């Protein structure tokens, strides 16, 4: 059976922002009923577009996605992460660090522009409409203590990446990196 490859465009925090997200995760660890499966800081990211799970390396999709990304010219943006919450309605819910509403508009604009390029490249069937900007820090039970406010984390985003994860592996592979204008 072919190895499963998961593809996605994401924003990847630098070391300073990842450390701040890690400190927020430490706060969440103190919540009664907190998860036992925590996300490693090296895997922190904010997904812009998920391009699906694929059996084996989807070389043609990767090339189409890279081509679409190379056509996007967009400005850098600031994202403020200000609370920890979880997605409800699941047994093992993702615990997430969320951005404030002011940050969402910039993220939605970047996501929309990238989505337009992906549609033009013939990848519309892979795109999902749902989008809640977040960074996953853990998986666990839904608890009543959430959401909780955290010290705001200001993240100046200057690039986005195309990433791949492979089933059973502890890291992500970066397949492409594109700058945002400052």
C-alpha positions as a printed NumPy array, in Angstrom:
array([[  0.   ,   0.   ,   0.   ],
       [  1.323,   3.465,  -0.908],
       [  2.372,   5.877,   1.815],
       [ -0.175,   8.653,   2.502],
       [  1.008,  12.182,   1.67 ],
       [ -0.908,  15.172,   3.077],
       [ -0.374,  18.475,   1.229],
       [ -1.167,  21.956,   2.481],
       [ -0.215,  25.604,   2.127],
       [  0.574,  27.16 ,   5.484],
       [  2.099,  29.968,   7.444],
       [  5.027,  28.756,   9.501],
       [  5.988,  30.684,  12.649],
       [  9.613,  31.548,  13.238],
       [ 11.407,  30.396,  16.374],
       [ 10.324,  33.383,  18.478],
       [  6.615,  33.035,  17.665],
       [  6.781,  29.225,  18.009],
       [  8.264,  29.69 ,  21.501],
       [  5.418,  32.068,  22.412],
       [  2.861,  29.542,  21.139],
       [  4.665,  26.904,  23.221],
       [  4.297,  29.084,  26.336],
       [  0.579,  29.399,  25.579],
       [  0.421,  25.603,  25.332],
       [  2.014,  25.412,  28.802],
       [ -0.888,  27.5  ,  30.129],
       [ -3.329,  25.077,  28.488],
       [ -1.579,  22.1  ,  30.126],
       [ -2.79 ,  23.39 ,  33.508],
       [ -6.47 ,  23.217,  32.538],
       [ -8.231,  20.29 ,  34.258],
       [ -8.884,  17.606,  31.633],
       [ -6.082,  18.9  ,  29.38 ],
       [ -4.964,  16.641,  26.521],
       [ -2.125,  14.194,  26.735],
       [ -1.239,  14.395,  23.02 ],
       [  0.536,  17.697,  22.442],
       [  1.806,  18.991,  19.109],
       [  5.574,  19.445,  18.844],
       [  6.636,  23.069,  18.34 ],
       [  8.368,  22.061,  15.081],
       [  4.915,  21.22 ,  13.671],
       [  3.183,  24.511,  14.55 ],
       [  1.622,  26.111,  11.491],
       [ -1.501,  27.912,  10.318],
       [ -3.023,  26.157,   7.315],
       [ -4.171,  28.425,   4.471],
       [ -5.323,  25.69 ,   2.08 ],
       [ -5.465,  21.952,   2.633],
       [ -4.857,  20.061,  -0.63 ],
       [ -5.847,  16.6  ,   0.568],
       [ -4.427,  13.225,   1.458],
       [ -2.9  ,  11.282,  -1.417],
       [ -1.668,   7.729,  -1.842],
       [  1.969,   8.161,  -2.782],
       [  3.688,  11.41 ,  -3.678],
       [  1.308,  13.428,  -5.901],
       [  3.991,  14.956,  -8.139],
       [  1.618,  16.582, -10.634],
       [ -0.45 ,  18.211,  -7.877],
       [  2.714,  19.467,  -6.207],
       [  3.912,  21.029,  -9.471],
       [  0.505,  22.628, -10.158],
       [  0.397,  24.011,  -6.613],
       [  3.93 ,  25.424,  -6.874],
       [  3.108,  27.022, -10.207],
       [ -0.033,  28.638,  -8.766],
       [  1.846,  29.904,  -5.704],
       [  4.549,  31.5  ,  -7.829],
       [  1.902,  33.755,  -9.412],
       [  0.72 ,  35.255,  -6.135],
       [  1.996,  38.66 ,  -5.119],
       [  0.679,  39.776,  -1.722],
       [  1.702,  41.956,   1.189],
       [  3.025,  40.75 ,   4.519],
       [  0.566,  40.826,   7.376],
       [  0.378,  40.823,  11.138],
       [ -1.554,  38.096,  12.919],
       [ -2.482,  38.407,  16.586],
       [ -3.12 ,  35.13 ,  18.409],
       [ -5.086,  35.856,  21.583],
       [ -6.922,  32.798,  22.921],
       [ -6.934,  29.028,  23.273],
       [-10.053,  27.126,  22.284],
       [-11.01 ,  23.768,  20.806],
       [-13.167,  22.506,  17.979],
       [-16.291,  21.083,  19.541],
       [-18.256,  18.085,  18.324],
       [-15.336,  15.67 ,  18.232],
       [-14.145,  13.086,  20.726],
       [-10.482,  14.038,  20.319],
       [-10.873,  17.715,  19.559],
       [ -8.012,  19.852,  18.279],
       [ -6.973,  22.398,  20.923],
       [ -6.056,  25.537,  19.046],
       [ -4.537,  28.981,  19.421],
       [ -6.866,  31.384,  17.606],
       [ -6.329,  34.76 ,  16.031],
       [ -8.403,  37.818,  16.798],
       [-11.069,  39.042,  14.384],
       [ -8.882,  41.888,  13.068],
       [ -6.28 ,  39.339,  11.951],
       [ -8.853,  37.128,  10.267],
       [ -9.582,  39.622,   7.48 ],
       [ -5.933,  39.708,   6.351],
       [ -5.686,  35.924,   6.494],
       [ -8.942,  35.528,   4.585],
       [ -7.661,  37.901,   1.894],
       [ -4.396,  35.976,   1.48 ],
       [ -6.294,  32.664,   1.463],
       [ -8.747,  33.964,  -1.155],
       [ -5.944,  35.178,  -3.437],
       [ -4.092,  31.874,  -3.161],
       [ -7.344,  29.979,  -3.74 ],
       [ -7.983,  31.917,  -6.942],
       [ -4.537,  30.895,  -8.247],
       [ -5.146,  27.269,  -7.263],
       [ -8.508,  27.231,  -9.074],
       [ -6.867,  28.701, -12.182],
       [ -4.226,  25.949, -11.958],
       [ -6.948,  23.285, -12.07 ],
       [ -6.941,  22.332,  -8.384],
       [-10.434,  23.521,  -7.433],
       [-11.617,  19.979,  -6.608],
       [ -9.074,  19.843,  -3.766],
       [-10.068,  23.073,  -2.025],
       [-12.209,  23.206,   1.096],
       [-14.528,  26.095,   1.846],
       [-14.317,  25.866,   5.648],
       [-11.59 ,  27.951,   7.208],
       [-10.932,  28.806,  10.824],
       [ -7.474,  30.375,  11.146],
       [ -5.669,  28.614,  13.996],
       [ -2.532,  26.834,  15.17 ],
       [ -3.141,  23.361,  16.627],
       [ -1.322,  22.78 ,  19.921],
       [ -2.904,  19.487,  21.058],
       [ -5.691,  16.929,  20.643],
       [ -7.933,  16.017,  23.528],
       [-11.324,  16.238,  25.157],
       [-13.626,  19.234,  24.906],
       [-13.552,  21.064,  28.239],
       [-15.835,  23.759,  29.61 ],
       [-12.858,  25.947,  30.623],
       [-12.241,  26.902,  26.992],
       [-11.905,  29.402,  25.467],
       [ -9.306,  31.175,  27.601],
       [ -7.481,  34.407,  26.837],
       [ -3.709,  34.428,  26.54 ],
       [ -1.129,  37.174,  26.343],
       [ -1.451,  38.277,  22.704],
       [  1.17 ,  36.861,  20.354],
       [  2.005,  39.218,  17.481],
       [  3.184,  37.292,  14.431],
       [  4.561,  39.28 ,  11.484],
       [  4.016,  36.944,   8.517],
       [  6.504,  37.429,   5.664],
       [  6.127,  34.174,   3.703],
       [  3.998,  31.098,   3.151],
       [  4.986,  27.535,   2.393],
       [  3.784,  24.38 ,   0.676],
       [  4.184,  21.508,   3.112],
       [  3.845,  17.757,   3.054],
       [  3.382,  15.381,   5.92 ],
       [  3.663,  11.64 ,   5.582],
       [  1.723,   9.138,   7.662],
       [  3.659,   8.006,  10.71 ],
       [  6.452,  10.573,  10.416],
       [  7.115,  13.19 ,  13.058],
       [  8.083,  16.051,  10.775],
       [  6.83 ,  18.049,   7.83 ],
       [  8.703,  18.525,   4.572],
       [  8.725,  22.031,   3.074],
       [  8.233,  21.701,  -0.693],
       [  8.234,  25.402,  -1.562],
       [  8.509,  28.81 ,   0.069],
       [  7.199,  32.155,  -1.232],
       [  7.775,  35.645,   0.181],
       [  5.178,  38.256,   0.982],
       [  6.043,  41.893,   0.225],
       [  7.061,  44.026,   3.193]])
